[in-house]
Amino acid sequence: MGYSRVVWGMSALLWLIITVLWCVWFGWPAVTVALIFAILPDFALIGAFASPGRLKPERVAFYNTMHNALIAVGVLAVGFAVFLLTGAMDGGVWALGLAGLAWFVHIAVDRAFGFGRRDTDGSIIPVV
């Protein structure tokens, strides 16, 4: 296992713990948001396989977009700013920040297990 996979795994664990604490604090609505956005990136896989382990080339761009950590972190950052600007723990709007957080955790877990983005032919670019 490579160093970057270990870092991704530690990051996934840290942010998963924060996601769980967020869900405990905000209750079942937060659990619902977290679960939806934790599985959202894999919707890119529905009907996308050309052969076992390889996506259709026309679906690669969508898959790579849904598994782009910078997009998830961007959603998280905007959501955190909205949360702070709307009152934070005193009734702030938390859903967008939690969505970005759960999305990032999904990507980090994928990277920790060695599943990187996809090459143009649909095959996995392994994380080492």
C-alpha positions as CSV (number, residue, x, y, z in Angstrom):
1,M,0.0,0.0,0.0
2,G,1.4,3.4,-1.0
3,Y,1.8,6.4,1.2
4,S,-0.9,8.4,-0.6
5,R,-3.5,5.6,0.1
6,V,-2.6,5.8,3.8
7,V,-3.1,9.6,3.8
8,W,-6.4,9.2,2.0
9,G,-7.5,6.6,4.5
10,M,-6.6,8.7,7.5
11,S,-8.4,11.7,5.9
12,A,-11.5,9.5,5.2
13,L,-11.5,8.3,8.9
14,L,-11.2,11.9,10.3
15,W,-13.9,13.3,8.1
16,L,-16.2,10.3,8.6
17,I,-16.0,10.9,12.4
18,I,-16.9,14.5,11.9
19,T,-19.8,13.5,9.6
20,V,-21.1,11.1,12.3
21,L,-20.8,13.8,14.9
22,W,-22.6,16.3,12.7
23,C,-25.4,13.7,12.1
24,V,-25.7,13.1,15.9
25,W,-26.0,16.9,16.5
26,F,-28.6,17.6,13.8
27,G,-30.5,14.3,13.8
28,W,-32.2,12.2,11.2
29,P,-32.4,14.9,8.5
30,A,-28.6,15.1,8.6
31,V,-28.3,11.4,8.4
32,T,-30.5,11.5,5.3
33,V,-28.4,14.2,3.6
34,A,-25.2,12.4,4.5
35,L,-26.4,9.0,3.1
36,I,-27.6,10.6,-0.1
37,F,-24.4,12.4,-0.8
38,A,-22.2,9.5,0.4
39,I,-23.7,7.3,-2.4
40,L,-24.2,10.1,-5.0
41,P,-20.9,9.8,-6.8
42,D,-21.6,6.2,-7.6
43,F,-24.7,7.1,-9.6
44,A,-22.2,7.7,-12.4
45,L,-21.7,3.9,-12.5
46,I,-25.4,3.1,-13.3
47,G,-25.4,1.7,-16.9
48,A,-21.8,2.8,-17.4
49,F,-19.9,-0.5,-17.6
50,A,-18.6,-1.6,-21.0
51,S,-17.0,-4.7,-19.5
52,P,-16.2,-5.8,-16.0
53,G,-14.1,-3.0,-14.3
54,R,-14.2,-0.7,-17.4
55,L,-16.6,2.1,-18.1
56,K,-17.9,3.1,-21.5
57,P,-15.6,5.9,-22.8
58,E,-18.6,8.3,-23.1
59,R,-19.3,8.0,-19.3
60,V,-15.7,8.6,-18.1
61,A,-16.1,12.4,-17.9
62,F,-19.2,12.2,-15.8
63,Y,-17.6,9.6,-13.5
64,N,-14.4,11.7,-13.1
65,T,-16.5,14.8,-12.3
66,M,-18.5,13.0,-9.7
67,H,-15.2,11.7,-8.1
68,N,-13.3,15.0,-8.2
69,A,-12.2,15.9,-4.7
70,L,-11.9,19.6,-5.5
71,I,-15.6,19.8,-6.4
72,A,-16.6,18.1,-3.2
73,V,-14.3,20.4,-1.1
74,G,-15.7,23.4,-3.0
75,V,-19.3,22.4,-2.0
76,L,-18.1,21.8,1.5
77,A,-16.4,25.3,1.7
78,V,-19.5,27.1,0.3
79,G,-21.7,25.1,2.6
80,F,-19.5,25.9,5.6
81,A,-19.6,29.6,4.7
82,V,-23.4,29.5,4.4
83,F,-23.6,27.7,7.7
84,L,-21.6,30.4,9.4
85,L,-23.4,33.3,7.7
86,T,-26.8,31.9,8.6
87,G,-26.2,31.6,12.3
88,A,-24.0,28.5,12.7
89,M,-25.1,26.3,15.7
90,D,-27.9,28.7,16.4
91,G,-30.1,27.5,13.5
92,G,-27.7,27.9,10.6
93,V,-28.3,26.2,7.3
94,W,-26.1,23.1,7.5
95,A,-27.2,20.8,4.7
96,L,-24.9,22.0,1.9
97,G,-21.8,21.7,4.1
98,L,-22.8,18.2,5.2
99,A,-23.4,17.3,1.6
100,G,-19.9,18.3,0.6
101,L,-18.4,16.6,3.6
102,A,-20.2,13.2,2.9
103,W,-19.3,13.5,-0.8
104,F,-15.6,14.1,0.1
105,V,-15.6,11.1,2.5
106,H,-16.9,8.9,-0.3
107,I,-14.0,10.0,-2.6
108,A,-11.4,9.7,0.2
109,V,-12.6,6.1,0.9
110,D,-12.4,5.2,-2.8
111,R,-8.8,6.6,-3.0
112,A,-7.8,4.8,0.2
113,F,-8.9,1.5,-1.4
114,G,-6.9,2.3,-4.5
115,F,-9.8,3.4,-6.8
116,G,-8.7,6.5,-8.6
117,R,-10.2,8.4,-11.5
118,R,-10.8,6.7,-14.8
119,D,-8.6,6.8,-17.9
120,T,-10.2,7.8,-21.3
121,D,-10.7,4.1,-22.1
122,G,-12.7,3.6,-18.9
123,S,-10.2,1.7,-16.9
124,I,-9.3,2.7,-13.3
125,I,-6.2,4.8,-12.7
126,P,-4.9,3.1,-9.5
127,V,-4.0,5.2,-6.5
128,V,-0.5,4.1,-5.3
